[in-house]
Amino acid sequence: MGQLEDDGVTVRKRVLTEAAVVSLRPHFDAVAPHGPGARSFDLPQDIQAVIGGHGPMGTLAASLVGRSVWPVRILFFDKTPESNWGVPWHQDRTIAVRARHEVDGYGPWTNKNDVLHVEPPVAVLENMLTLRLFLDDCGVENGPLEVARGSHRFGRVPAQDVKKIVEQSEVFIGTGQSADVLAMKLLAIHRSKRAQLPAHRRVLHVDYASFPLPAPLQWALH
């Protein structure tokens, strides 16, 4: 808890069994040919069992947040020689919802792969948590996630100020082994470089929340 609160990021070792990880890998087969990642809101039972409130990832998320949580967005990432991608320093600032409703403080709106996303008030983002399950070993040469330590404490950061905050911060390199989980505050500033030695770098990314959205808004997944 201390490292997560201070740095905005931490890695927990061997959260799943290796057998459980192996069973999840086939769900990534279609990701790389179509780009760096894919969103999913129609989840197979074995993934639901892992990420739900009684599963290993859901249990970890609840212990880190200190209350019951549920998954509200799922992303599948994979880096391969054919799809070796990178993203610049940024914050995750949108949430996925079922339908568009005009609610004070929510906007602007975007449509990502036919799923509505909206930027909520900063208090919503501050109380969310991301878990990223490693389905392959990921070293520094595999393009791991990099996080500017403590950057989550700045709230919503204007794009023109991101570089300055990164330059003033230590950088956490999110390496790990298969079955490890990286936990990150949603507003932590992060990036991912192209892999120097591209191979499979499969990651199951799950955003968790512990509260309902103001009616009539609803989480897309919950």
RODO-2510 file (C-alpha; in nm, 4 decimals, decimal comma):
residues 222
     n   res          X          Y          Z
     1     m     0,0000     0,0000     0,0000
     2     g     0,2801     0,2434     0,0867
     3     q     0,4535     0,2217    -0,2482
     4     l     0,1264     0,2466    -0,4399
     5     e     0,0176     0,5557    -0,2481
     6     d     0,3593     0,7249    -0,2736
     7     d     0,4696     0,6256    -0,6235
     8     g     0,1359     0,5513    -0,7861
     9     v     0,2644     0,2114    -0,8999
    10     t     0,3825    -0,1225    -0,7613
    11     v     0,4348    -0,4800    -0,8827
    12     r     0,3002    -0,7843    -0,6982
    13     k     0,4651    -1,1175    -0,7696
    14     r     0,2932    -1,4417    -0,8747
    15     v    -0,0668    -1,3322    -0,8327
    16     l    -0,1894    -1,6168    -1,0576
    17     t    -0,0698    -1,9701    -1,1075
    18     e     0,1222    -2,0443    -1,4256
    19     a    -0,1552    -2,2812    -1,5332
    20     a    -0,4094    -1,9978    -1,5072
    21     v    -0,1878    -1,7708    -1,7160
    22     v    -0,1467    -2,0355    -1,9857
    23     s    -0,5247    -2,0742    -2,0065
    24     l    -0,5656    -1,7005    -2,0731
    25     r    -0,3085    -1,6646    -2,3510
    26     p    -0,5328    -1,7930    -2,6356
    27     h    -0,7600    -1,4924    -2,5826
    28     f    -0,4784    -1,2732    -2,7150
    29     d    -0,4366    -1,4567    -3,0460
    30     a    -0,6340    -1,1973    -3,2427
    31     v    -0,4883    -0,8865    -3,0779
    32     a    -0,1529    -0,8235    -3,2467
    33     p    -0,2615    -0,8546    -3,6125
    34     h    -0,5164    -0,5769    -3,5614
    35     g    -0,2976    -0,3291    -3,3754
    36     p    -0,1460    -0,2790    -3,0301
    37     g    -0,4550    -0,3553    -2,8267
    38     a    -0,8187    -0,4510    -2,8184
    39     r    -1,1127    -0,3657    -2,5926
    40     s    -1,3530    -0,6305    -2,4762
    41     f    -1,6835    -0,6132    -2,2922
    42     d    -1,8038    -0,9645    -2,3755
    43     l    -1,5728    -1,1676    -2,1570
    44     p    -1,5247    -1,5452    -2,1491
    45     q    -1,5856    -1,7192    -1,8198
    46     d    -1,2203    -1,7891    -1,7418
    47     i    -1,1309    -1,4194    -1,7662
    48     q    -1,4339    -1,3219    -1,5579
    49     a    -1,3197    -1,5691    -1,2923
    50     v    -0,9743    -1,4076    -1,2755
    51     i    -1,0755    -1,0413    -1,2713
    52     g    -1,3995    -1,0598    -1,0685
    53     g    -1,4374    -0,9804    -0,7018
    54     h    -1,3574    -1,3357    -0,5885
    55     g    -1,0772    -1,3916    -0,8413
    56     p    -0,7060    -1,3316    -0,7798
    57     m    -0,6973    -0,9951    -0,9571
    58     g    -1,0225    -0,8730    -0,8060
    59     t    -0,9085    -0,9781    -0,4594
    60     l    -0,5778    -0,7955    -0,5063
    61     a    -0,7541    -0,4811    -0,6276
    62     a    -0,9873    -0,4821    -0,3266
    63     s    -0,6961    -0,5226    -0,0859
    64     l    -0,5130    -0,2293    -0,2447
    65     v    -0,8198    -0,0027    -0,2498
    66     g    -0,9447    -0,1118     0,0923
    67     r    -1,3024    -0,1874    -0,0152
    68     s    -1,5020    -0,3951    -0,2610
    69     v    -1,4315    -0,3241    -0,6286
    70     w    -1,5442    -0,4453    -0,9697
    71     p    -1,3864    -0,4324    -1,3174
    72     v    -1,5160    -0,1535    -1,5420
    73     r    -1,2868    -0,1724    -1,8457
    74     i    -1,0744    -0,4481    -2,0004
    75     l    -0,7945    -0,4092    -2,2557
    76     f    -0,5799    -0,6760    -2,4212
    77     f    -0,2272    -0,5676    -2,5213
    78     d     0,0424    -0,7557    -2,7110
    79     k     0,3750    -0,6504    -2,8612
    80     t     0,5158    -0,8701    -3,1347
    81     p     0,7681    -0,8279    -3,4190
    82     e     0,4710    -0,7585    -3,6483
    83     s     0,3075    -0,5099    -3,4096
    84     n     0,5842    -0,3372    -3,2168
    85     w     0,4260    -0,0183    -3,0915
    86     g     0,4912     0,2581    -2,8447
    87     v     0,2883     0,5342    -2,6803
    88     p     0,4169     0,8684    -2,5432
    89     w     0,3811     0,9966    -2,1877
    90     h     0,0134     1,0421    -2,1018
    91     q    -0,2622     0,9911    -1,8442
    92     d    -0,5636     0,7605    -1,8771
    93     r    -0,8449     1,0153    -1,8431
    94     t    -1,1563     0,8530    -1,9866
    95     i    -1,4000     0,5855    -1,8688
    96     a    -1,6227     0,3507    -2,0708
    97     v    -1,9990     0,3906    -2,0256
    98     r    -2,3104     0,2188    -2,1633
    99     a    -2,4881     0,5224    -2,3093
   100     r    -2,4465     0,8945    -2,3462
   101     h    -2,6231     1,1149    -2,0932
   102     e    -2,5417     1,4775    -2,0281
   103     v    -2,4276     1,4996    -1,6659
   104     d    -2,2466     1,7976    -1,5144
   105     g    -1,8716     1,7459    -1,5084
   106     y    -1,8699     1,4629    -1,7651
   107     g    -1,7176     1,5449    -2,1037
   108     p    -1,5872     1,5574    -2,3688
   109     w    -1,7186     1,2369    -2,5259
   110     t    -1,5409     0,9955    -2,7621
   111     n    -1,6257     0,6702    -2,9364
   112     k    -1,3585     0,3991    -2,9237
   113     n    -1,4338     0,0793    -3,1134
   114     d    -1,8076     0,1472    -3,0834
   115     v    -1,7862     0,1959    -2,7061
   116     l    -1,8705     0,5371    -2,5619
   117     h    -1,6003     0,6959    -2,3461
   118     v    -1,6192     1,0152    -2,1461
   119     e    -1,3809     1,2193    -1,9349
   120     p    -1,5259     1,2260    -1,5795
   121     p    -1,4531     1,4636    -1,2901
   122     v    -1,1022     1,4182    -1,1566
   123     a    -1,2370     1,2736    -0,8283
   124     v    -1,3640     0,9698    -1,0208
   125     l    -1,0232     0,9037    -1,1755
   126     e    -0,8445     0,9548    -0,8440
   127     n    -1,0457     0,6724    -0,6896
   128     m    -0,9857     0,4146    -0,9620
   129     l    -0,7126     0,1554    -0,9926
   130     t    -0,5543    -0,0223    -1,2882
   131     l    -0,4150    -0,3756    -1,2680
   132     r    -0,2010    -0,5154    -1,5502
   133     l    -0,1448    -0,8913    -1,5522
   134     f     0,1752    -1,0112    -1,7213
   135     l     0,1093    -1,3132    -1,9405
   136     d     0,4747    -1,3240    -2,0516
   137     d     0,8030    -1,2313    -1,8890
   138     c     0,8750    -0,8633    -1,9599
   139     g     1,2255    -0,7208    -1,9263
   140     v     1,3602    -0,3764    -2,0122
   141     e     1,4149    -0,4868    -2,3739
   142     n     1,0453    -0,5769    -2,4213
   143     g     0,9022    -0,2255    -2,4085
   144     p     0,7638    -0,2348    -2,0512
   145     l     0,5331     0,0261    -1,9039
   146     e     0,7207     0,3234    -1,7559
   147     v     0,5579     0,5355    -1,4869
   148     a     0,6562     0,8789    -1,3525
   149     r     0,6668     0,8149    -0,9790
   150     g     0,4252     1,0304    -0,7792
   151     s     0,2669     1,1872    -1,0872
   152     h    -0,0816     1,0699    -0,9821
   153     r    -0,0782     1,3316    -0,7072
   154     f    -0,0948     1,6175    -0,9622
   155     g    -0,4535     1,5352    -1,0588
   156     r    -0,5553     1,5987    -1,4190
   157     v    -0,2438     1,7363    -1,5898
   158     p    -0,2686     1,9636    -1,8973
   159     a    -0,0934     1,8039    -2,1940
   160     q     0,1631     2,0850    -2,2133
   161     d     0,2722     2,0182    -1,8523
   162     v     0,3223     1,6407    -1,8798
   163     k     0,6830     1,6655    -2,0032
   164     k     0,7819     1,8982    -1,7179
   165     i     0,6415     1,6641    -1,4533
   166     v     0,8169     1,3637    -1,6095
   167     e     1,1494     1,5498    -1,6149
   168     q     1,1149     1,6213    -1,2428
   169     s     1,0184     1,2643    -1,1523
   170     e     1,1974     0,9354    -1,1068
   171     v     1,0797     0,6761    -1,3558
   172     f     0,9540     0,3330    -1,2487
   173     i     1,0273     0,0610    -1,5064
   174     g     0,7445    -0,1929    -1,4925
   175     t     0,9289    -0,5154    -1,5621
   176     g     0,7994    -0,8462    -1,4338
   177     q     0,7511    -1,2152    -1,4899
   178     s     0,4567    -1,4125    -1,6159
   179     a     0,1777    -1,4154    -1,3519
   180     d     0,2982    -1,0901    -1,1894
   181     v     0,0594    -0,7939    -1,1669
   182     l     0,1460    -0,4255    -1,1964
   183     a    -0,0920    -0,2001    -1,0016
   184     m    -0,1156     0,1656    -1,0982
   185     k    -0,3202     0,4676    -0,9964
   186     l    -0,5293     0,5661    -1,2959
   187     l    -0,3906     0,9219    -1,3134
   188     a    -0,0249     0,8171    -1,3028
   189     i     0,1600     0,9529    -1,6067
   190     h     0,3009     0,6634    -1,8076
   191     r     0,4364     0,5551    -2,1441
   192     s     0,5555     0,2469    -2,3308
   193     k     0,8472     0,2417    -2,5750
   194     r     0,8804     0,0137    -2,8745
   195     a     1,0455    -0,3147    -2,7779
   196     q     1,4162    -0,3516    -2,8533
   197     l     1,3721    -0,7281    -2,8729
   198     p     1,0099    -0,7693    -2,9803
   199     a     0,8419    -1,0908    -2,8786
   200     h     0,5057    -1,1584    -2,7196
   201     r     0,4444    -0,9080    -2,4401
   202     r     0,0852    -0,9907    -2,3536
   203     v    -0,0833    -0,7858    -2,0834
   204     l    -0,4385    -0,8039    -1,9489
   205     h    -0,5262    -0,4478    -1,8441
   206     v    -0,8200    -0,4070    -1,6042
   207     d    -0,9573    -0,0814    -1,4611
   208     y    -1,1390    -0,1164    -1,1281
   209     a    -1,3921     0,1076    -0,9542
   210     s    -1,5717     0,0869    -0,6213
   211     f    -1,8644     0,3208    -0,6781
   212     p    -2,1572     0,3687    -0,9172
   213     l    -2,1666     0,6573    -1,1621
   214     p    -2,4273     0,9309    -1,1148
   215     a    -2,7580     0,8248    -1,2698
   216     p    -2,8394     0,7770    -1,5475
   217     l    -2,4737     0,7043    -1,6386
   218     q    -2,3594     0,3439    -1,6024
   219     w    -2,0255     0,1706    -1,6377
   220     a    -2,0041    -0,0120    -1,9709
   221     l    -1,8855    -0,3350    -1,8120
   222     h    -2,0609    -0,3434    -1,4741
***
